[in-house]
Amino acid sequence: MADQVVETGDVRPAGRAAGEIEFLGRTRELKELRADIERAGLDTLAGRKAPRARVLLIAGRPGSGRTALAEELVRQVADRYPDGVLRASLTEPGDTPVPVGRAARDLLTALDEPAPAGACDDDLTDALRTALAHRRAVLLLDDAADAEQVDALLPDTPDCLVVAVSGGPLTGICDVRPCTLGGLDAKSGVELLTRHTGSVRITVDPRAAEGLAEECQGQPAALMLAGGWLAARPQAAVSDLAKQLRAEDTEGTALTRVFRLAHAALPAGAARMLRLLALAPAGLVDPQTASALVGCSVGSARTTLDDFVALGFLHAVDSPLPQYEVPACLHPQLRILAERHERPAELQLARARMLERTVRLLQACRAITETDSPQARQKLLDMPRALRFPTPRDAADWLRLTRPALLASARLAVADGELDTLARRLMSQLVRAMAAHIGTQAAAADLYDIHSLVLGIAERRDLPRERAAALLNLGDLDARTGRTADALTRYRAALDAGREVNDPYATGRAMESVGGAHLELGDYDRAADWFGRALVERLARGERAEAARLYGRIAAAHTFAGRYGEALRNWRAAVAGHRKNGDVAAQARALSELARVQEYAGRPEESLRTCREAVEWARRADDPRLQAALHLRVADTLERLGDPASAGLHRGAAERILGDSNLQNDPDACEIRTASPGD
């Protein structure tokens, strides 16, 4: 990750790039923190090697510049850690702790390390420690809620450094000395005001500037809001703002009082938008989100958001897209104002508009990938211009950059409980968009979380059909990551849900999946039995293609069990079924498997004849991979029958096919693909 130099306050003034902002003050704290890195720990003093990473703790109230100090420290020491800086926020807006597993997964993703879908917290934190075992990296853990969160993410190597930010001490982590922050010194506080107001007003009345900094208690976030208020009023003197603050109700912190004053000075429309930003998922907002919350145009929403950055209400996120972040220290204030000034029905309507806009953006994100279809092209053109993406690449970038907010939207919609219909639509479109742009395999971890949310709604609303679909999807993801026993439990529950509403697709799919799980677990008798039950369902509904495929799965189970007679009978039924359906490629594959079982059964001559027949059908199907694999199988059989000359001819034919098809470097080129990965 690229490092940034950030402001001492929790907000950056407009018009400045992150790299251009100089850090103010905190010289003593920085010196102490850097010295603490080199300090001999308790293990070193006892003559033992430090077993874990050194933890530096920066403690302070929200708005004290604690995150900015951590970022500056990381910037100063980053060159000692060649494997980079990893960042994770451990508290969501609303003071909800982030699950340790989710934080570990995000850190693994930043390291380009695999994070199995659906893995438990312990597995994910173990994977993170393994990934960091031979690295020299810095972990910046922002807004830690408690010691358990930080302890679970600590690398088991002294070569890494952990910088934790919290509201207080992390009791339970040994050998940690907190660096507790108060306000900025007077000089730094005045300089922070000067960046917004310019030097003239400060030079004219330096005592008033010092008094204002004192009224703000040296808190960077409060000073940023005060500076924004003055910058928006060039005619106002610094002393005017100081007087207004002294006249304010003394209830609350300095940040609370400055925020109330700054909010009261906003025009009514802008003030309402600011309050509604409390609903922004994960505290992340863009012009589309703000537009939907208040019902204005996207352009005017962006202008207002830029004004909020200049006034100190928002961070501008360093991103190719216009993105903004609600500072964590202001989120509680926004939530209080929203509940005080907006009726519950208005807040719910704003949430609904925001979710509906997100659903439509996801529809457009997926639709841009389906331009081969005239209907899809027309549907895309019918969308408002503000919702359309120019190219598939733009849509993919939007999906990647807004992923945290999209996932947070889904979680918040489910937690709300009153917008389940919108939540289901949102998650349906999110799954489709991820499958279109990222792929189901690459997005498996996110998809697992989404399907779990869908399952929660289905159980809450008693929707058996949706419950069955979610359970099947979760079972598939469990099976792919080796949790076959868990997958089997999911599949059985999906079967019960499908039967509850007499859903033929869900029941048939669940039966086959139960059989596949038993096959993976080595229980071949149960596997064949469940495949047989699924076959009966398919035959009863006249689904001949699926029935032919299931004959193959039954045959595979019998093959693994060593019942070659039953396997041969079912493979012949599969061949006949594919022939009736006109599926030449499937027929060729079924013949190749029939030949394999004939060889296992000690019938090499029959296997040779069947292989040659399969080669011909593979040629008709124009499947060079299968043709080459079958030629090699024929060659092996001929060698066992004592005909090396003919075997050489078939090997040569396989090499020519692979060469003509540019498959020479494909390690799976000669693998015969069966109907099921487990076959």
C-alpha positions as CSV (number, residue, x, y, z in Angstrom):
1,M,0.0,0.0,0.0
2,A,1.2,3.5,-0.8
3,D,1.8,5.6,2.3
4,Q,0.1,8.9,2.8
5,V,1.1,11.9,5.0
6,V,-2.1,12.9,6.7
7,E,-3.3,15.9,8.6
8,T,-3.2,16.0,12.4
9,G,-7.0,16.4,12.4
10,D,-9.4,13.7,11.3
11,V,-10.3,15.7,8.2
12,R,-8.3,17.0,5.3
13,P,-8.9,20.5,3.9
14,A,-10.1,20.8,0.3
15,G,-7.7,21.6,-2.4
16,R,-4.8,19.7,-0.9
17,A,-3.5,16.3,-2.0
18,A,-2.6,14.0,0.8
19,G,1.0,14.0,-0.1
20,E,1.2,17.8,0.1
21,I,-0.1,18.1,3.7
22,E,2.5,18.6,6.4
23,F,2.1,17.0,9.7
24,L,1.8,19.4,12.6
25,G,3.0,19.0,16.2
26,R,3.2,15.8,18.2
27,T,7.0,16.0,18.1
28,R,7.4,14.6,21.7
29,E,4.9,11.8,21.0
30,L,6.6,10.8,17.8
31,K,10.0,10.7,19.5
32,E,8.7,8.5,22.3
33,L,6.9,6.1,19.9
34,R,10.0,5.7,17.7
35,A,12.1,5.1,20.8
36,D,9.6,2.5,22.0
37,I,10.2,0.5,18.8
38,E,13.9,0.0,19.8
39,R,13.1,-0.4,23.5
40,A,14.1,-3.8,24.9
41,G,11.0,-5.7,25.8
42,L,10.4,-7.9,28.8
43,D,11.3,-11.1,26.9
44,T,14.6,-9.5,25.8
45,L,15.4,-8.5,29.3
46,A,14.7,-12.0,30.4
47,G,17.1,-13.4,27.8
48,R,14.4,-14.8,25.5
49,K,13.7,-13.9,21.9
50,A,10.5,-11.8,21.5
51,P,7.8,-14.3,20.3
52,R,5.5,-11.7,18.7
53,A,5.5,-8.3,17.0
54,R,6.1,-5.2,19.0
55,V,2.8,-3.3,19.7
56,L,2.7,0.5,19.9
57,L,-0.5,1.9,21.3
58,I,-1.8,5.4,20.5
59,A,-4.7,6.2,22.8
60,G,-7.0,9.2,22.7
61,R,-10.5,10.4,22.2
62,P,-12.0,10.5,18.7
63,G,-11.0,13.8,17.1
64,S,-7.7,14.0,18.9
65,G,-5.7,13.2,15.8
66,R,-4.8,9.7,17.0
67,T,-5.2,8.1,13.6
68,A,-3.2,10.9,11.9
69,L,-0.4,10.4,14.5
70,A,-0.4,6.7,13.7
71,E,-0.2,7.4,10.0
72,E,2.7,9.8,10.5
73,L,4.6,7.3,12.6
74,V,4.1,4.6,10.0
75,R,5.3,7.0,7.2
76,Q,8.5,7.7,9.2
77,V,9.4,4.0,9.8
78,A,7.9,2.4,6.7
79,D,11.3,2.1,5.0
80,R,12.4,-0.4,7.7
81,Y,9.6,-2.7,6.6
82,P,10.0,-3.7,3.0
83,D,6.8,-5.7,2.8
84,G,4.6,-2.6,3.2
85,V,1.9,-1.3,5.4
86,L,-1.4,-3.1,6.1
87,R,-4.4,-1.2,7.4
88,A,-7.6,-2.3,9.1
89,S,-10.3,-0.5,10.9
90,L,-11.6,-2.5,13.8
91,T,-14.8,-0.5,14.6
92,E,-17.6,0.3,12.2
93,P,-19.6,3.5,12.4
94,G,-22.0,3.2,15.2
95,D,-19.3,1.8,17.5
96,T,-19.9,-1.8,16.3
97,P,-16.7,-3.9,16.6
98,V,-15.6,-5.5,13.3
99,P,-15.4,-9.3,13.6
100,V,-11.9,-10.5,13.8
101,G,-12.4,-12.9,11.0
102,R,-13.5,-10.1,8.6
103,A,-10.5,-8.0,9.5
104,A,-8.1,-11.0,9.0
105,R,-9.7,-11.7,5.7
106,D,-9.2,-8.1,4.5
107,L,-5.6,-8.2,5.6
108,L,-5.0,-11.5,3.7
109,T,-6.6,-10.0,0.6
110,A,-4.2,-7.0,0.9
111,L,-1.3,-9.5,1.0
112,D,-2.7,-11.4,-2.0
113,E,-3.0,-14.5,0.2
114,P,-5.9,-16.9,-0.1
115,A,-8.7,-16.7,2.5
116,P,-11.0,-19.7,2.2
117,A,-14.7,-18.8,1.9
118,G,-16.6,-19.4,5.1
119,A,-13.5,-20.2,7.2
120,C,-13.9,-19.6,10.9
121,D,-12.1,-16.7,12.7
122,D,-9.4,-18.9,14.2
123,D,-8.5,-20.4,10.7
124,L,-8.3,-16.9,9.2
125,T,-6.2,-15.4,12.0
126,D,-3.9,-18.5,11.8
127,A,-3.6,-18.0,8.0
128,L,-2.7,-14.3,8.6
129,R,0.0,-15.2,11.1
130,T,1.4,-17.8,8.6
131,A,1.4,-15.2,5.8
132,L,3.3,-12.7,8.0
133,A,5.7,-15.2,9.5
134,H,8.5,-14.4,7.0
135,R,7.6,-10.8,6.2
136,R,8.7,-7.5,7.6
137,A,5.5,-5.4,7.6
138,V,3.6,-2.8,9.6
139,L,0.0,-3.4,10.7
140,L,-2.0,-0.2,11.5
141,L,-5.0,-1.4,13.5
142,D,-7.3,1.7,13.7
143,D,-10.0,2.2,16.3
144,A,-9.5,-1.0,18.2
145,A,-12.4,-1.8,20.4
146,D,-10.6,-4.1,22.9
147,A,-7.4,-6.1,23.4
148,E,-8.9,-9.3,22.1
149,Q,-9.3,-7.8,18.6
150,V,-5.7,-6.7,18.5
151,D,-4.3,-9.9,20.1
152,A,-6.0,-12.1,17.6
153,L,-4.3,-10.3,14.7
154,L,-0.7,-10.0,16.1
155,P,2.0,-11.6,13.9
156,D,4.1,-14.3,15.6
157,T,7.3,-12.6,14.5
158,P,9.3,-9.7,16.0
159,D,10.2,-8.6,12.5
160,C,6.7,-7.0,12.2
161,L,5.4,-3.9,13.9
162,V,1.8,-3.3,15.0
163,V,0.6,0.3,15.6
164,A,-2.8,0.1,17.3
165,V,-5.2,3.1,17.8
166,S,-7.7,2.9,20.6
167,G,-9.7,5.0,23.0
168,G,-7.9,3.6,26.0
169,P,-5.4,1.1,27.2
170,L,-5.4,-2.5,25.8
171,T,-5.3,-4.4,29.0
172,G,-4.3,-8.0,28.3
173,I,-1.6,-7.4,25.8
174,C,1.7,-7.5,27.7
175,D,4.6,-5.0,27.3
176,V,2.5,-2.2,25.8
177,R,2.9,1.4,26.9
178,P,0.2,3.6,25.6
179,C,1.0,7.0,24.1
180,T,-2.0,9.0,25.4
181,L,-2.9,12.1,23.4
182,G,-4.3,15.4,24.6
183,G,-4.7,18.5,22.6
184,L,-2.2,20.1,20.2
185,D,0.2,22.6,21.5
186,A,-0.9,26.3,21.0
187,K,1.5,26.9,18.1
188,S,0.4,23.9,16.1
189,G,-3.3,24.7,16.8
190,V,-2.9,28.2,15.5
191,E,-1.0,27.0,12.5
192,L,-3.8,24.5,11.7
193,L,-6.3,27.4,11.8
194,T,-4.1,29.4,9.5
195,R,-4.2,26.8,6.8
196,H,-7.9,27.5,6.4
197,T,-8.2,31.2,7.2
198,G,-5.0,32.4,5.7
199,S,-2.4,34.3,7.7
200,V,-3.9,37.8,7.7
201,R,-6.7,37.2,10.2
202,I,-4.4,35.3,12.5
203,T,-1.7,38.0,12.3
204,V,-4.2,40.7,13.0
205,D,-5.4,39.1,16.2
206,P,-3.0,36.4,17.3
207,R,-4.5,36.3,20.9
208,A,-7.9,35.6,19.5
209,A,-6.5,32.8,17.5
210,E,-4.8,31.3,20.6
211,G,-8.1,31.7,22.4
212,L,-10.0,29.9,19.7
213,A,-7.5,27.1,19.8
214,E,-7.9,26.9,23.5
215,E,-11.7,26.9,23.2
216,C,-11.3,23.9,20.8
217,Q,-9.1,22.3,23.5
218,G,-6.4,21.8,20.9
219,Q,-8.5,19.0,19.3
220,P,-7.5,18.8,15.6
221,A,-11.0,17.8,14.4
222,A,-12.6,20.7,16.3
223,L,-9.9,23.1,14.9
224,M,-10.6,21.8,11.4
225,L,-14.3,22.6,11.7
226,A,-13.5,26.0,13.2
227,G,-11.2,26.7,10.3
228,G,-13.8,25.6,7.8
229,W,-16.4,27.9,9.4
230,L,-14.0,30.9,9.2
231,A,-12.9,30.0,5.6
232,A,-16.5,30.2,4.5
233,R,-16.9,33.6,6.1
234,P,-14.0,35.8,4.9
235,Q,-15.5,38.9,6.7
236,A,-15.7,37.2,10.1
237,A,-13.0,37.8,12.6
238,V,-11.4,35.0,14.6
239,S,-12.7,36.6,17.8
240,D,-16.3,36.4,16.5
241,L,-16.1,32.6,16.4
242,A,-14.4,32.4,19.8
243,K,-17.2,34.5,21.3
244,Q,-19.9,32.3,19.7
245,L,-18.3,29.2,21.1
246,R,-18.1,30.7,24.6
247,A,-21.8,31.6,24.3
248,E,-22.6,28.0,23.3
249,D,-24.1,25.5,25.7
250,T,-21.1,24.0,27.6
251,E,-22.6,20.6,27.5
252,G,-20.4,18.1,25.6
253,T,-16.9,18.2,24.4
254,A,-15.2,21.0,22.4
255,L,-15.7,19.0,19.2
256,T,-19.5,18.6,20.0
257,R,-19.9,22.4,20.5
258,V,-17.9,23.4,17.4
259,F,-19.8,20.8,15.3
260,R,-23.2,22.1,16.5
261,L,-22.2,25.6,15.6
262,A,-20.9,24.6,12.2
263,H,-24.0,22.5,11.4
264,A,-26.4,25.3,12.4
265,A,-24.6,27.7,10.0
266,L,-25.3,25.4,7.0
267,P,-28.2,26.1,4.5
268,A,-31.2,23.9,5.3
269,G,-30.6,21.6,2.3
270,A,-27.0,21.1,3.0
271,A,-27.6,20.5,6.7
272,R,-30.2,17.8,5.9
273,M,-27.7,16.1,3.5
274,L,-25.0,16.2,6.2
275,R,-27.4,14.6,8.8
276,L,-28.5,11.9,6.4
277,L,-24.8,10.9,5.8
278,A,-25.2,9.1,9.1
279,L,-26.9,6.4,7.1
280,A,-24.0,6.0,4.7
281,P,-22.8,2.3,4.8
282,A,-19.4,1.9,6.5
283,G,-19.2,5.7,6.7
284,L,-18.4,5.8,2.9
285,V,-20.3,8.1,0.6
286,D,-20.2,9.1,-3.0
287,P,-22.3,11.5,-5.1
288,Q,-24.7,8.7,-6.0
289,T,-25.3,7.8,-2.4
290,A,-25.8,11.4,-1.3
291,S,-28.1,12.1,-4.2
292,A,-30.3,9.1,-3.3
293,L,-30.4,10.0,0.4
294,V,-31.8,13.5,-0.2
295,G,-33.4,13.1,-3.6
296,C,-31.2,15.7,-5.5
297,S,-29.2,15.4,-8.7
298,V,-25.8,13.7,-8.7
299,G,-24.0,16.8,-9.8
300,S,-25.4,19.0,-7.0
301,A,-24.7,16.2,-4.5
302,R,-21.0,16.1,-5.5
303,T,-20.8,19.9,-5.2
304,T,-22.2,19.8,-1.7
305,L,-19.9,16.9,-0.7
306,D,-16.9,18.9,-1.9
307,D,-18.1,21.8,0.2
308,F,-18.3,19.5,3.2
309,V,-14.7,18.6,2.7
310,A,-13.7,22.2,2.7
311,L,-15.7,22.8,5.8
312,G,-14.1,19.9,7.7
313,F,-17.1,17.6,7.8
314,L,-15.7,14.9,5.4
315,H,-12.5,13.3,4.3
316,A,-11.8,13.1,0.6
317,V,-10.8,9.5,-0.1
318,D,-7.7,9.0,-2.4
319,S,-9.6,7.1,-5.1
320,P,-10.1,7.3,-8.9
321,L,-13.8,7.8,-8.1
322,P,-15.2,10.7,-6.2
323,Q,-15.4,9.1,-2.7
324,Y,-15.7,10.6,0.7
325,E,-15.5,9.3,4.3
326,V,-17.5,10.4,7.3
327,P,-14.9,10.9,10.1
328,A,-15.5,8.4,12.9
329,C,-15.4,11.2,15.4
330,L,-18.4,13.0,13.7
331,H,-20.5,9.9,13.1
332,P,-22.2,9.9,16.6
333,Q,-23.0,13.6,16.2
334,L,-24.6,13.1,12.8
335,R,-26.6,10.2,14.1
336,I,-27.9,12.2,17.0
337,L,-28.9,15.1,14.7
338,A,-30.5,12.8,12.2
339,E,-32.7,11.3,15.0
340,R,-33.5,14.7,16.4
341,H,-34.4,16.5,13.1
342,E,-35.8,13.7,10.9
343,R,-38.9,11.6,11.5
344,P,-38.4,7.8,11.6
345,A,-40.4,7.5,8.4
346,E,-38.2,10.0,6.6
347,L,-35.0,8.1,7.7
348,Q,-36.5,4.9,6.5
349,L,-37.5,6.4,3.2
350,A,-33.9,7.8,2.8
351,R,-32.5,4.3,3.5
352,A,-34.9,2.8,0.9
353,R,-33.9,5.4,-1.7
354,M,-30.2,4.7,-1.1
355,L,-30.7,0.9,-1.4
356,E,-32.9,1.3,-4.5
357,R,-30.1,3.4,-6.1
358,T,-27.5,0.8,-5.2
359,V,-29.6,-1.9,-6.8
360,R,-30.0,0.0,-10.0
361,L,-26.2,0.7,-10.1
362,L,-25.5,-3.0,-9.7
363,Q,-28.0,-3.8,-12.5
364,A,-26.1,-1.4,-14.7
365,C,-22.8,-2.8,-13.6
366,R,-23.8,-6.3,-14.7
367,A,-25.7,-5.2,-17.8
368,I,-22.6,-3.6,-19.3
369,T,-21.1,-7.1,-19.6
370,E,-24.1,-8.5,-21.5
371,T,-23.9,-6.2,-24.6
372,D,-24.0,-9.3,-27.0
373,S,-27.7,-9.5,-26.3
374,P,-29.9,-6.9,-28.1
375,Q,-32.4,-7.1,-25.2
376,A,-29.6,-6.4,-22.7
377,R,-28.3,-3.5,-24.8
378,Q,-31.7,-1.9,-25.0
379,K,-32.2,-2.4,-21.3
380,L,-29.0,-0.6,-20.6
381,L,-29.9,2.2,-22.9
382,D,-33.2,2.6,-21.2
383,M,-31.4,3.4,-17.9
384,P,-30.8,7.0,-16.9
385,R,-27.5,8.3,-18.1
386,A,-26.4,9.0,-14.5
387,L,-26.6,5.3,-13.7
388,R,-24.8,3.9,-16.8
389,F,-21.2,2.9,-17.0
390,P,-19.2,3.9,-20.2
391,T,-17.3,0.6,-20.4
392,P,-17.1,-2.8,-18.7
393,R,-13.8,-1.7,-17.2
394,D,-15.4,1.4,-15.6
395,A,-18.1,-0.9,-14.1
396,A,-15.5,-3.3,-12.8
397,D,-13.4,-0.5,-11.2
398,W,-16.6,0.9,-9.6
399,L,-17.4,-2.5,-8.2
400,R,-13.9,-3.0,-6.8
401,L,-13.6,0.4,-5.2
402,T,-17.1,0.4,-3.7
403,R,-16.9,-3.2,-2.5
404,P,-16.6,-2.3,1.2
405,A,-19.6,0.1,1.0
406,L,-21.7,-2.5,-1.0
407,L,-21.1,-5.3,1.5
408,A,-21.8,-2.9,4.4
409,S,-25.1,-1.9,2.6
410,A,-26.1,-5.5,2.5
411,R,-25.3,-6.1,6.2
412,L,-27.1,-2.9,7.3
413,A,-30.2,-3.7,5.1
414,V,-30.5,-7.1,6.7
415,A,-29.9,-5.8,10.2
416,D,-32.6,-3.1,9.6
417,G,-35.3,-5.8,9.3
418,E,-37.8,-3.5,7.7
419,L,-36.5,-3.5,4.2
420,D,-36.0,-7.2,3.5
421,T,-37.5,-7.0,0.0
422,L,-35.0,-4.4,-1.0
423,A,-32.2,-6.2,0.8
424,R,-32.9,-9.4,-1.1
425,R,-32.9,-7.5,-4.4
426,L,-29.6,-5.8,-3.4
427,M,-27.9,-9.1,-2.6
428,S,-29.2,-10.8,-5.7
429,Q,-27.8,-8.0,-7.9
430,L,-24.5,-8.0,-5.9
431,V,-24.0,-11.7,-6.5
432,R,-24.7,-11.3,-10.2
433,A,-22.4,-8.3,-10.6
434,M,-19.5,-10.1,-8.7
435,A,-20.0,-13.2,-10.8
436,A,-19.9,-11.1,-14.0
437,H,-16.8,-9.0,-13.2
438,I,-14.8,-11.0,-10.6
439,G,-15.9,-14.6,-11.1
440,T,-17.5,-16.9,-8.5
441,Q,-14.2,-18.5,-7.5
442,A,-12.4,-15.2,-6.9
443,A,-15.4,-13.7,-5.1
444,A,-16.2,-16.8,-3.1
445,A,-15.4,-15.3,0.3
446,D,-17.7,-12.3,-0.3
447,L,-20.4,-14.5,-1.8
448,Y,-20.3,-16.7,1.2
449,D,-21.1,-13.7,3.4
450,I,-23.9,-12.6,1.1
451,H,-25.5,-16.0,1.0
452,S,-25.4,-16.2,4.8
453,L,-27.2,-12.8,4.9
454,V,-29.8,-14.1,2.5
455,L,-30.3,-17.2,4.7
456,G,-30.8,-15.0,7.7
457,I,-33.6,-13.1,5.9
458,A,-35.2,-16.3,4.6
459,E,-35.3,-17.8,8.1
460,R,-36.6,-14.5,9.6
461,R,-39.4,-14.2,7.0
462,D,-40.1,-18.0,6.8
463,L,-39.3,-18.2,3.0
464,P,-38.5,-21.9,2.4
465,R,-37.6,-21.5,-1.3
466,E,-35.1,-18.7,-0.6
467,R,-33.8,-20.7,2.4
468,A,-33.2,-23.7,0.1
469,A,-31.4,-21.7,-2.5
470,A,-29.1,-20.0,0.1
471,L,-28.3,-23.4,1.8
472,L,-27.4,-24.9,-1.6
473,N,-25.1,-22.0,-2.4
474,L,-23.5,-22.1,1.0
475,G,-23.1,-25.9,0.7
476,D,-21.4,-25.6,-2.6
477,L,-18.9,-23.0,-1.2
478,D,-18.3,-25.3,1.9
479,A,-17.6,-28.2,-0.5
480,R,-15.1,-26.3,-2.6
481,T,-13.1,-25.4,0.5
482,G,-13.0,-29.0,1.8
483,R,-15.6,-28.6,4.5
484,T,-17.6,-31.6,3.1
485,A,-19.3,-32.5,6.4
486,D,-20.6,-29.0,6.7
487,A,-21.7,-29.0,3.1
488,L,-23.6,-32.3,3.7
489,T,-25.5,-30.7,6.6
490,R,-26.4,-27.7,4.4
491,Y,-27.6,-29.9,1.6
492,R,-29.8,-31.9,3.9
493,A,-31.4,-28.7,5.3
494,A,-31.9,-27.5,1.7
495,L,-33.7,-30.7,0.9
496,D,-36.0,-30.3,3.8
497,A,-36.7,-26.7,2.7
498,G,-37.3,-27.7,-0.9
499,R,-39.7,-30.4,0.1
500,E,-41.6,-28.0,2.4
501,V,-42.7,-26.0,-0.7
502,N,-42.6,-28.8,-3.2
503,D,-39.8,-27.1,-5.2
504,P,-38.7,-29.8,-7.7
505,Y,-35.5,-27.9,-8.7
506,A,-34.4,-27.5,-5.1
507,T,-35.2,-31.1,-4.0
508,G,-33.5,-32.6,-7.1
509,R,-30.5,-30.4,-6.8
510,A,-30.2,-31.1,-3.0
511,M,-30.5,-34.9,-3.5
512,E,-27.7,-34.8,-6.0
513,S,-25.6,-32.6,-3.8
514,V,-26.1,-34.9,-0.8
515,G,-24.9,-37.8,-3.1
516,G,-21.9,-35.8,-4.1
517,A,-21.0,-35.1,-0.5
518,H,-21.2,-38.8,0.4
519,L,-19.0,-39.6,-2.6
520,E,-16.4,-37.1,-1.5
521,L,-16.5,-38.6,2.0
522,G,-16.0,-42.1,0.6
523,D,-19.5,-43.4,1.5
524,Y,-20.1,-44.9,-2.0
525,D,-23.2,-46.8,-1.1
526,R,-25.0,-43.8,0.2
527,A,-23.7,-41.7,-2.8
528,A,-25.2,-44.2,-5.3
529,D,-28.5,-44.3,-3.3
530,W,-28.9,-40.5,-3.3
531,F,-27.9,-40.2,-7.0
532,G,-30.6,-42.8,-7.7
533,R,-33.2,-40.8,-5.8
534,A,-32.3,-37.7,-7.8
535,L,-32.5,-39.8,-11.0
536,V,-36.0,-40.9,-10.2
537,E,-37.0,-37.2,-9.8
538,R,-35.5,-36.3,-13.1
539,L,-37.1,-39.2,-15.0
540,A,-40.5,-38.4,-13.5
541,R,-40.2,-34.8,-14.9
542,G,-38.9,-35.9,-18.2
543,E,-35.5,-34.2,-17.8
544,R,-33.6,-36.5,-20.0
545,A,-30.3,-34.6,-20.2
546,E,-30.1,-34.4,-16.4
547,A,-31.0,-38.1,-16.1
548,A,-28.2,-39.2,-18.5
549,R,-25.7,-37.1,-16.4
550,L,-27.0,-38.8,-13.2
551,Y,-26.5,-42.2,-14.7
552,G,-22.9,-41.3,-15.0
553,R,-22.7,-40.1,-11.4
554,I,-24.2,-43.4,-10.2
555,A,-21.7,-45.3,-12.3
556,A,-18.9,-43.3,-10.8
557,A,-20.0,-44.2,-7.3
558,H,-20.2,-47.9,-8.2
559,T,-16.7,-47.7,-9.8
560,F,-15.2,-46.3,-6.6
561,A,-16.9,-49.1,-4.7
562,G,-15.4,-51.7,-7.0
563,R,-18.9,-52.8,-8.3
564,Y,-17.8,-52.8,-12.0
565,G,-20.9,-54.7,-13.3
566,E,-23.2,-52.0,-11.9
567,A,-20.9,-49.3,-13.1
568,L,-20.9,-50.7,-16.7
569,R,-24.7,-50.9,-16.7
570,N,-25.1,-47.3,-15.6
571,W,-22.4,-46.0,-18.0
572,R,-24.2,-47.8,-20.9
573,A,-27.4,-46.1,-19.8
574,A,-25.6,-42.8,-19.8
575,V,-24.3,-43.4,-23.3
576,A,-27.7,-44.2,-24.5
577,G,-29.2,-41.2,-22.9
578,H,-26.7,-38.8,-24.4
579,R,-27.2,-40.4,-27.8
580,K,-31.0,-39.8,-27.6
581,N,-30.4,-36.2,-26.6
582,G,-28.0,-35.6,-29.4
583,D,-25.2,-34.5,-27.1
584,V,-22.2,-35.8,-29.0
585,A,-19.5,-34.5,-26.6
586,A,-21.2,-36.0,-23.6
587,Q,-21.6,-39.3,-25.4
588,A,-17.9,-39.4,-26.2
589,R,-17.0,-38.7,-22.5
590,A,-19.4,-41.4,-21.3
591,L,-17.9,-43.9,-23.7
592,S,-14.4,-43.0,-22.5
593,E,-15.5,-43.7,-18.9
594,L,-17.2,-46.9,-20.0
595,A,-13.8,-48.0,-21.5
596,R,-12.0,-47.1,-18.3
597,V,-14.3,-49.3,-16.2
598,Q,-14.1,-52.2,-18.8
599,E,-10.3,-52.0,-18.3
600,Y,-10.7,-52.1,-14.5
601,A,-13.0,-55.1,-14.9
602,G,-10.3,-57.0,-16.8
603,R,-11.7,-56.7,-20.3
604,P,-8.9,-55.0,-22.3
605,E,-10.3,-56.0,-25.8
606,E,-13.7,-54.5,-25.0
607,S,-12.1,-51.4,-23.6
608,L,-10.0,-51.0,-26.8
609,R,-13.1,-51.2,-29.0
610,T,-15.0,-48.7,-26.8
611,C,-12.0,-46.3,-26.7
612,R,-11.9,-46.3,-30.5
613,E,-15.6,-45.6,-30.7
614,A,-15.1,-42.8,-28.2
615,V,-12.3,-41.3,-30.4
616,E,-14.6,-41.2,-33.4
617,W,-17.4,-39.5,-31.3
618,A,-14.8,-37.0,-29.9
619,R,-13.7,-36.2,-33.4
620,R,-17.4,-35.5,-34.4
621,A,-17.8,-33.3,-31.3
622,D,-14.6,-31.4,-32.3
623,D,-13.1,-31.8,-28.9
624,P,-9.3,-32.1,-29.5
625,R,-8.5,-32.3,-25.7
626,L,-10.7,-35.4,-25.4
627,Q,-9.4,-36.9,-28.7
628,A,-5.8,-36.6,-27.5
629,A,-6.6,-38.2,-24.1
630,L,-8.5,-41.1,-25.7
631,H,-5.6,-41.7,-28.2
632,L,-3.2,-41.9,-25.2
633,R,-5.6,-44.3,-23.4
634,V,-5.8,-46.5,-26.5
635,A,-2.0,-46.5,-26.6
636,D,-1.7,-47.6,-23.0
637,T,-4.2,-50.4,-23.7
638,L,-2.3,-51.6,-26.8
639,E,0.9,-51.7,-24.9
640,R,-0.7,-53.9,-22.3
641,L,-2.0,-56.1,-25.1
642,G,1.5,-56.4,-26.5
643,D,1.2,-54.1,-29.6
644,P,3.8,-51.4,-29.0
645,A,3.9,-50.4,-32.7
646,S,0.2,-49.5,-32.8
647,A,0.6,-47.8,-29.4
648,G,3.3,-45.5,-30.9
649,L,1.0,-44.5,-33.7
650,H,-1.7,-43.5,-31.3
651,R,0.8,-41.5,-29.1
652,G,1.9,-39.7,-32.3
653,A,-1.7,-38.9,-33.2
654,A,-2.2,-37.5,-29.7
655,E,0.9,-35.3,-30.0
656,R,-0.2,-34.0,-33.4
657,I,-3.7,-33.1,-32.1
658,L,-2.2,-31.3,-29.1
659,G,0.2,-29.4,-31.4
660,D,-2.5,-28.4,-33.9
661,S,-4.7,-27.2,-31.0
662,N,-2.0,-25.2,-29.1
663,L,-2.5,-27.4,-26.0
664,Q,1.1,-28.5,-25.6
665,N,1.8,-26.5,-22.5
666,D,-1.6,-27.2,-20.9
667,P,-1.0,-29.7,-18.0
668,D,-4.6,-30.8,-18.1
669,A,-4.7,-31.2,-21.9
670,C,-4.9,-35.0,-21.7
671,E,-7.3,-35.2,-18.8
672,I,-10.6,-36.7,-19.6
673,R,-13.3,-34.5,-18.1
674,T,-16.2,-36.5,-16.7
675,A,-19.6,-35.3,-15.7
676,S,-18.6,-34.6,-12.1
677,P,-15.4,-33.4,-10.6
678,G,-15.6,-36.2,-8.1
679,D,-16.0,-38.9,-10.7
